[in-house]
Amino acid sequence: MSTQFQGVIPPVITPRHADGSIDTASLKNVTKHLIDGGVSGLFVLGSSGEVPYLTNDERELVVSTIADANAGAVPLIVGANEQTTTRVIEEARKVVDLGADAIVVTSMYYAIGNAAETETHFRSIHAAIEKPIFAYDVPVRTHFKLPTDLLVRLGRDGVIAGVKDSSGDDVSFRQLLLAAKDIPNFDIFTGHEVVVDGALLGGAQGVVPGLGNVDPAGYRRLFDAAQAGDWAAAAREQDRLADVFEIVYAPNGRVSGGAAGLGAFKTALQVMGVIESNTMSSPMLSLNDSETAAIRSILERNGLV
């Protein structure tokens, strides 16, 4: 295992005031909540941070606020989210200047390429940026599944330091773990909140769970149990976290899928007193009082409030 990038690295949510502006006080509270929960790092400007909805100024404010609150406690892994190679390089340079210890990069989107163009994309970014690069496999956003052979080749060549897998494809994830297990300091993370014990048993170095915003300590307990080889304890903690994950179903189709999941995380943190408001980035709808009550009930039965 790598000594720098492993364990629990949640994708930090972006709180907003009721008027839609970034709530920096709540963002600092979330950062403290995560560090106090024992996380190994922070993934900033990811999907759970609503990054597509943030203006350039808001992105800089989010990174600088988290960097200040973190004060070097854990590594900051920051998303450089843009459509094409030159734009990613420009964004990556900005976030590195703001304190990123590593960057996370998807394949191109909107301008969707093939495997050869995607390889050039990652190699060009590596040549331009003197920080570790994680490939973010998220075809639901990019409409392109990163091929296993490409990821392994980039890992062996030192172009990427690892993979954050949010593909939802457990077969290809296991194949990647097998194909890359002999690459030194190559870290593979699952973004799948409810099968983390299985991913760790298969050899993953950690997890990037959106639900980790709500219960970072639970994911830390799961990871520690796996590290100790106590798979029964890891499974018990995973089962409990799977029940906490039920919060994402509280909206029951009233809002979009993205607003349901992220809105549930924000609403849970509001109920727990960590953030001020569950306001979503426009035009997403925020969760209402009845949905909040359902989420509170799930948190209560799991000892989180």
C-alpha positions as CSV (number, residue, x, y, z in Angstrom):
1,M,0.0,0.0,0.0
2,S,1.0,3.6,-0.6
3,T,1.8,5.5,2.6
4,Q,0.3,8.8,1.3
5,F,-3.0,8.0,-0.5
6,Q,-5.1,5.3,1.2
7,G,-8.0,5.0,3.6
8,V,-11.1,7.2,3.7
9,I,-11.1,10.3,1.5
10,P,-14.6,11.7,1.3
11,P,-15.7,14.0,-1.6
12,V,-16.4,17.2,0.4
13,I,-19.9,18.7,-0.1
14,T,-20.3,22.4,-0.8
15,P,-22.7,24.1,1.7
16,R,-24.7,27.2,0.5
17,H,-26.6,29.8,2.4
18,A,-30.3,30.0,1.8
19,D,-29.6,32.8,-0.7
20,G,-27.4,30.5,-2.7
21,S,-24.0,32.0,-1.8
22,I,-21.2,29.7,-0.6
23,D,-21.3,29.2,3.2
24,T,-17.7,29.2,4.2
25,A,-18.4,28.9,7.9
26,S,-20.3,25.7,7.3
27,L,-17.6,24.5,4.9
28,K,-15.0,24.9,7.6
29,N,-17.4,22.9,10.0
30,V,-17.6,20.1,7.5
31,T,-13.9,20.0,7.1
32,K,-13.4,19.8,10.9
33,H,-16.2,17.1,11.1
34,L,-14.4,15.0,8.5
35,I,-10.9,15.4,10.1
36,D,-12.3,14.7,13.6
37,G,-14.0,11.6,12.1
38,G,-10.5,10.2,11.2
39,V,-10.4,10.6,7.4
40,S,-7.2,10.0,5.6
41,G,-7.6,12.9,3.1
42,L,-10.2,15.2,1.5
43,F,-11.4,15.1,-2.1
44,V,-12.3,18.6,-3.1
45,L,-14.2,19.8,-6.2
46,G,-15.7,16.4,-6.9
47,S,-19.2,15.4,-8.0
48,S,-20.4,15.5,-4.4
49,G,-19.1,19.1,-4.2
50,E,-21.5,20.0,-7.0
51,V,-18.4,21.1,-9.0
52,P,-20.3,21.5,-12.4
53,Y,-22.4,24.2,-10.7
54,L,-19.6,26.2,-9.2
55,T,-18.4,29.4,-10.9
56,N,-14.6,29.8,-11.2
57,D,-14.6,32.2,-8.2
58,E,-16.6,29.7,-6.2
59,R,-14.2,26.9,-7.0
60,E,-11.3,29.0,-5.8
61,L,-13.2,30.0,-2.6
62,V,-14.0,26.3,-1.8
63,V,-10.5,25.1,-2.3
64,S,-8.9,27.9,-0.3
65,T,-11.5,27.6,2.5
66,I,-10.9,23.9,2.9
67,A,-7.1,24.3,2.7
68,D,-7.2,26.9,5.4
69,A,-9.4,24.8,7.7
70,N,-7.4,21.6,7.0
71,A,-4.1,23.4,7.8
72,G,-2.1,20.5,6.4
73,A,-3.8,17.8,8.6
74,V,-4.5,15.5,5.7
75,P,-3.7,15.5,2.0
76,L,-6.0,17.5,-0.3
77,I,-6.9,15.7,-3.6
78,V,-8.6,18.3,-5.8
79,G,-10.6,17.8,-8.9
80,A,-9.5,19.6,-12.1
81,N,-12.8,19.4,-13.8
82,E,-12.9,20.7,-17.4
83,Q,-13.9,19.4,-20.8
84,T,-10.6,19.2,-22.6
85,T,-6.8,18.8,-22.0
86,T,-5.7,22.4,-22.1
87,R,-8.6,23.5,-19.9
88,V,-7.8,20.7,-17.4
89,I,-4.1,21.8,-17.3
90,E,-5.2,25.4,-16.7
91,E,-7.6,24.4,-13.9
92,A,-5.0,22.0,-12.3
93,R,-2.4,24.8,-12.1
94,K,-5.0,26.9,-10.3
95,V,-5.8,24.3,-7.7
96,V,-2.2,23.4,-7.1
97,D,-1.5,27.0,-6.4
98,L,-4.3,26.9,-3.9
99,G,-2.9,23.9,-2.0
100,A,-3.7,20.7,-3.8
101,D,-1.5,17.8,-3.0
102,A,-2.8,15.7,-5.9
103,I,-5.4,16.3,-8.6
104,V,-8.2,14.2,-10.0
105,V,-8.9,14.1,-13.7
106,T,-11.7,12.6,-15.8
107,S,-11.5,11.7,-19.4
108,M,-12.7,14.5,-21.7
109,Y,-16.4,15.2,-21.7
110,Y,-18.7,17.0,-24.1
111,A,-15.7,16.6,-26.4
112,I,-15.7,12.8,-26.0
113,G,-12.6,11.0,-27.2
114,N,-11.6,7.5,-27.8
115,A,-8.9,5.4,-25.9
116,A,-6.0,6.8,-27.9
117,E,-7.1,10.5,-27.4
118,T,-7.7,9.7,-23.7
119,E,-4.2,8.4,-23.3
120,T,-2.8,11.5,-24.8
121,H,-5.0,13.6,-22.5
122,F,-3.6,12.0,-19.4
123,R,0.0,12.0,-20.6
124,S,-0.2,15.7,-21.5
125,I,-1.6,16.6,-18.1
126,H,1.1,14.6,-16.4
127,A,3.8,16.4,-18.4
128,A,2.4,19.8,-17.4
129,I,1.6,19.2,-13.7
130,E,4.1,18.3,-11.0
131,K,1.6,16.6,-8.7
132,P,0.2,13.1,-8.5
133,I,-2.7,12.6,-10.9
134,F,-5.7,10.3,-10.1
135,A,-7.8,9.1,-13.0
136,Y,-11.5,9.5,-12.2
137,D,-13.6,6.8,-13.9
138,V,-17.1,8.2,-13.9
139,P,-18.8,7.2,-17.2
140,V,-22.2,8.5,-15.9
141,R,-20.7,12.0,-16.3
142,T,-18.2,11.5,-19.2
143,H,-20.0,8.9,-21.3
144,F,-16.7,7.1,-21.6
145,K,-15.6,4.1,-19.5
146,L,-11.8,4.2,-18.9
147,P,-10.4,0.9,-20.2
148,T,-8.6,-1.3,-17.7
149,D,-5.6,-1.8,-20.0
150,L,-5.2,2.0,-20.4
151,L,-5.3,2.6,-16.7
152,V,-2.7,-0.1,-16.0
153,R,-0.4,1.2,-18.7
154,L,-0.6,4.7,-17.4
155,G,0.0,3.4,-13.9
156,R,3.1,1.4,-14.9
157,D,4.5,4.4,-16.7
158,G,4.0,6.7,-13.7
159,V,1.5,8.9,-15.5
160,I,-1.2,8.4,-12.9
161,A,-0.9,7.6,-9.2
162,G,-4.1,5.7,-9.0
163,V,-7.8,5.5,-9.9
164,K,-11.0,6.7,-8.3
165,D,-13.6,4.3,-9.6
166,S,-17.2,5.5,-9.7
167,S,-18.1,3.4,-12.7
168,G,-20.5,1.2,-10.8
169,D,-19.0,-1.7,-12.7
170,D,-17.8,-4.1,-10.0
171,V,-16.5,-6.6,-12.6
172,S,-14.1,-4.2,-14.2
173,F,-13.1,-2.8,-10.8
174,R,-12.0,-6.3,-9.6
175,Q,-10.2,-6.8,-12.9
176,L,-8.4,-3.5,-12.4
177,L,-7.4,-4.5,-8.9
178,L,-5.9,-7.8,-10.2
179,A,-4.1,-6.2,-13.2
180,A,-2.6,-3.4,-11.1
181,K,-1.7,-5.3,-7.9
182,D,2.0,-5.4,-8.7
183,I,2.3,-1.6,-9.5
184,P,4.1,0.1,-6.6
185,N,2.4,3.1,-5.0
186,F,-0.6,2.8,-7.3
187,D,-3.8,3.5,-5.3
188,I,-7.2,2.3,-6.3
189,F,-10.3,3.7,-4.5
190,T,-13.9,2.7,-4.8
191,G,-16.6,5.4,-4.9
192,H,-19.3,2.9,-4.1
193,E,-20.6,3.5,-0.6
194,V,-22.2,0.2,0.2
195,V,-19.7,-2.4,-1.1
196,V,-16.6,-1.0,0.5
197,D,-15.8,-4.1,2.5
198,G,-15.8,-6.2,-0.7
199,A,-13.6,-3.6,-2.4
200,L,-11.0,-3.7,0.4
201,L,-11.1,-7.5,0.5
202,G,-10.3,-7.4,-3.2
203,G,-7.2,-5.2,-2.6
204,A,-8.5,-1.6,-2.9
205,Q,-6.5,1.0,-1.0
206,G,-9.5,2.9,0.1
207,V,-12.8,4.6,-0.4
208,V,-14.1,8.0,-1.6
209,P,-17.7,7.8,-0.2
210,G,-20.2,10.7,-0.6
211,L,-21.9,9.3,2.5
212,G,-18.6,9.8,4.3
213,N,-19.6,13.4,4.7
214,V,-22.3,12.2,7.0
215,D,-20.5,9.4,8.9
216,P,-16.7,9.6,8.4
217,A,-16.1,7.8,11.6
218,G,-18.1,4.8,10.4
219,Y,-16.1,4.5,7.3
220,R,-12.9,4.9,9.3
221,R,-14.0,2.0,11.6
222,L,-14.7,-0.1,8.5
223,F,-11.3,0.6,7.0
224,D,-9.5,-0.1,10.2
225,A,-11.3,-3.4,10.7
226,A,-10.3,-4.4,7.1
227,Q,-6.7,-3.4,7.8
228,A,-6.8,-5.6,10.9
229,G,-8.2,-8.5,8.9
230,D,-11.4,-8.5,10.9
231,W,-13.7,-8.9,8.0
232,A,-16.7,-9.8,10.2
233,A,-16.4,-6.4,11.9
234,A,-15.9,-4.7,8.6
235,A,-19.1,-6.3,7.3
236,R,-21.1,-5.3,10.3
237,E,-20.0,-1.7,9.9
238,Q,-20.8,-1.8,6.2
239,D,-24.2,-3.2,6.9
240,R,-24.9,-0.2,9.3
241,L,-23.6,2.2,6.7
242,A,-25.8,0.6,4.1
243,D,-28.8,1.5,6.3
244,V,-27.6,5.1,6.7
245,F,-27.4,5.2,2.9
246,E,-31.2,4.8,2.9
247,I,-31.3,8.6,3.3
248,V,-30.7,9.0,-0.4
249,Y,-34.1,7.4,-1.1
250,A,-36.1,9.9,1.1
251,P,-37.1,12.1,-1.9
252,N,-38.7,9.2,-3.7
253,G,-38.5,10.7,-7.2
254,R,-39.6,14.3,-6.3
255,V,-36.1,15.7,-7.3
256,S,-33.5,14.7,-9.8
257,G,-31.1,11.8,-8.9
258,G,-28.2,14.1,-8.3
259,A,-30.3,16.4,-6.0
260,A,-31.6,13.4,-4.1
261,G,-28.2,12.0,-3.2
262,L,-26.4,15.2,-2.5
263,G,-29.5,16.8,-1.0
264,A,-29.7,13.9,1.4
265,F,-26.1,14.3,2.5
266,K,-26.6,18.1,3.0
267,T,-29.9,17.6,4.8
268,A,-28.3,15.0,7.1
269,L,-25.5,17.4,8.0
270,Q,-28.0,20.1,8.6
271,V,-30.0,17.9,11.0
272,M,-26.7,17.0,12.7
273,G,-25.9,20.7,13.2
274,V,-22.8,20.6,11.0
275,I,-24.1,23.0,8.3
276,E,-26.6,25.8,8.3
277,S,-28.7,25.0,5.3
278,N,-29.4,22.1,2.9
279,T,-29.7,24.6,-0.1
280,M,-28.7,23.0,-3.4
281,S,-27.0,24.7,-6.3
282,S,-29.5,26.1,-8.8
283,P,-31.4,24.8,-10.6
284,M,-31.5,21.7,-8.3
285,L,-34.3,21.5,-5.8
286,S,-33.6,21.3,-2.1
287,L,-35.2,18.6,0.1
288,N,-38.4,19.6,2.0
289,D,-39.6,19.2,5.5
290,S,-41.1,15.7,5.1
291,E,-38.0,14.4,3.4
292,T,-35.9,16.0,6.2
293,A,-38.1,14.2,8.8
294,A,-37.5,10.8,7.0
295,I,-33.7,11.4,7.0
296,R,-33.8,12.4,10.7
297,S,-35.4,9.1,11.5
298,I,-32.7,7.1,9.7
299,L,-30.0,9.1,11.4
300,E,-31.6,8.5,14.8
301,R,-31.8,4.8,14.5
302,N,-28.1,4.8,13.5
303,G,-27.0,6.9,16.5
304,L,-25.9,9.9,14.4
305,V,-28.3,12.4,16.1
